[in-house]
């Protein structure tokens, strides 16, 4: 059974940092594109960052320059390191995996999803 499990969320003050993890199990995701999305209350799920099978990265404009996505293929894990956090970063953060090499900014293109981890940034 394919499973993605996020961790690392929490409450942090504005300007702080968090590192989210997404551990994949059930199969090897090394040839998959992996992505982080987020969803704030009352808003649609939005793209945050994606990393392809060969480590090509893309970021949403809102987080670019203060966020890094990375993956450890040996651990079947993807990370999202966020710095200089702002209250508007508050959301549930979801990890997703896409069959195929290339990343996408569209949630419907992803085949597997985690349950999400809450990130709350206080002002």
ChimeraX attribute file (.defattr): number of C-alpha atoms within 10 A of each C-alpha:
attribute: neighborCount
match mode: 1-to-1
recipient: residues
	/A:1	5
	/A:2	12
	/A:3	16
	/A:4	22
	/A:5	18
	/A:6	24
	/A:7	18
	/A:8	15
	/A:9	18
	/A:10	14
	/A:11	13
	/A:12	18
	/A:13	14
	/A:14	17
	/A:15	14
	/A:16	14
	/A:17	16
	/A:18	18
	/A:19	16
	/A:20	21
	/A:21	22
	/A:22	26
	/A:23	18
	/A:24	23
	/A:25	15
	/A:26	9
	/A:27	10
	/A:28	13
	/A:29	21
	/A:30	18
	/A:31	16
	/A:32	19
	/A:33	24
	/A:34	34
	/A:35	32
	/A:36	27
	/A:37	22
	/A:38	22
	/A:39	19
	/A:40	16
	/A:41	9
	/A:42	6
	/A:43	9
	/A:44	9
	/A:45	17
	/A:46	17
	/A:47	22
	/A:48	24
	/A:49	26
	/A:50	28
	/A:51	25
	/A:52	23
	/A:53	18
	/A:54	12
	/A:55	16
	/A:56	14
	/A:57	18
	/A:58	19
	/A:59	20
	/A:60	15
	/A:61	10
	/A:62	12
	/A:63	17
	/A:64	13
	/A:65	12
	/A:66	13
	/A:67	20
	/A:68	19
	/A:69	24
	/A:70	20
	/A:71	20
	/A:72	11
	/A:73	13
	/A:74	8
	/A:75	13
	/A:76	16
	/A:77	20
	/A:78	25
	/A:79	22
	/A:80	23
	/A:81	15
	/A:82	21
	/A:83	17
	/A:84	15
	/A:85	23
	/A:86	19
	/A:87	15
	/A:88	13
	/A:89	20
	/A:90	20
	/A:91	21
	/A:92	18
	/A:93	26
	/A:94	26
	/A:95	31
	/A:96	26
	/A:97	26
	/A:98	22
	/A:99	15
	/A:100	14
	/A:101	17
	/A:102	18
	/A:103	24
	/A:104	19
	/A:105	18
	/A:106	12
	/A:107	17
	/A:108	8
	/A:109	13
	/A:110	19
	/A:111	10
	/A:112	15
	/A:113	22
	/A:114	19
	/A:115	14
	/A:116	22
	/A:117	21
	/A:118	19
	/A:119	22
	/A:120	20
	/A:121	20
	/A:122	16
	/A:123	11
